[in-house]
Amino acid sequence: MNMISSFILVVAEIALITFLNYKVAGTYLSLDVLYCLPVIQAASLATIRSLRSSDTQITTIIGVVSAITWSVAEAAVVWPTFPLSAFALNIFTRSITLTVLGRVVAKLWKEREFSRKDLLTGLANRMVFAERFNTEQLRSARSGNPYSILFINIDQFKKMNDQLGRSIGDTALKVVSGILNSNSRSIDTVARIGGDEFVVLFPETDQYICSILVKRIMSVAEMEFAAEGWPISISVGQVTAGGNDKSLEELLHEADRHMYSLRSNK
């Protein structure tokens, strides 16, 4: 759902709440608290799209729209006896209250989201990778099916940073994350666990299939780096396992050793 469609949906919700509040609820029932719902939804939308500066004001816009709709409906019930001063004050106070609510919720959700992601690439971080790994180990232990892990390192990354600047290095990290994402499935987990270190978890994947995926990733990376003129490459270590006999650290160490042996044989 794009930004415009999401905004229209939120406004429609405000209109529906207004109708229910003043036409259905009756004299003694109040549904005013429901105006918080579209504001909270807008806060969620702002969190998801937080990297676009044009969307960071969505909670303010929805808060003000909700306040105006609420106040207009309230005034219309007893118009023209409703005092204009009270009408203006209601819009002002409700706008502030709903906007503050939206911003607080957006901040809380953003902090929760970013605590599980690498800020630069948007990939999962080590904590999320470990959670997915534990889940896959349990599934593998039940089904007997293998899973595979890749350990990826960018060779000559520090040298490129020193020569071309950190901004180019950051771009290279994003390119690598894009390559890994585009060559993985929705059930796979791609994570950045260090400066230039990435890992990928392939559930239900044996050694043969994993080897094919490694060749594809390395081929795409080589073409991307050559097109940019970057003096870097990637090294990939792989390990295939089953069940829950080994810890994540043990398997990553095995994948790292495999990567080192491949480097030594070059």
C-alpha positions, 0 to 999 in steps of 0.5 A: 500500500502506497503513501496516498492509499494509506493516508486515504484509509486513515482519513476514512477511519476518522470519518467512520469514527466520527459517524459512530461517535455522533450518530450511533453511540447516542447521548450517553455513550462516548467513542472519543477514545477511538480517535487515538486509533488512526493516530496510532496507525499513522505512527506505525506508517511513519515508523515504517517509512521513517527513512523518507523525510517527507513522511516524518510529519504524517503523525502531525497531519493525521493528529490535526485532521482527527482533531478538526474532524472531531471538533467539527462533528461535535459542533455540528450536533448543537450548531449554531449554539456551539460557541466559536471560542470553544470550537477553536480551543477544542481543535487546538488542544486536541491537535496537540494531544493527538500529535504528541500521542502519535509522536511518542508511539512512533518513537517507541516503535522506531526504537523497537524496530531499529533495535532489531536492524542494522541501521545502515543496511536495514538487514537483521542484526546478530540478535535477530539472526540468533533468534531465527537460527534457534527456531530453524535448529528446532525445526531441523531437529524435528524434521531431520532436514538440513540447513545452511549458513553462509559467512561473508566477508568483504576483502580489501574493505578497509583499504578501499575505505582509506582510499575512496572514503567512508561514504563509498564504503557505506555504499559498498555495504548497501550493495552487498546487502542488496546482493544477498537479499536479491539472492535469498528467499523470503524464508531466509535470513540475511544479517550484518553482524560486523563492520564488513561481515554478513551471514545468511541462514538458508533453512531446508537447504543442503550442501549442494544447493548452498554451493550453487547459491554461493557461486551465484552470489559471488558472481553477481558481487564480482560484476557489481564491484567491477562495474563500480570500479571498486578494488574489493571482492567477497569471500564466502564460507559455508557450512551445512548442519542439521538438528541442534548439536552445535551452537551458532558460534560453533557453526560460524567458526566452521564457516569462517574456517572454510572461508579461510581455507578457500582464501589460502587455496587461491 
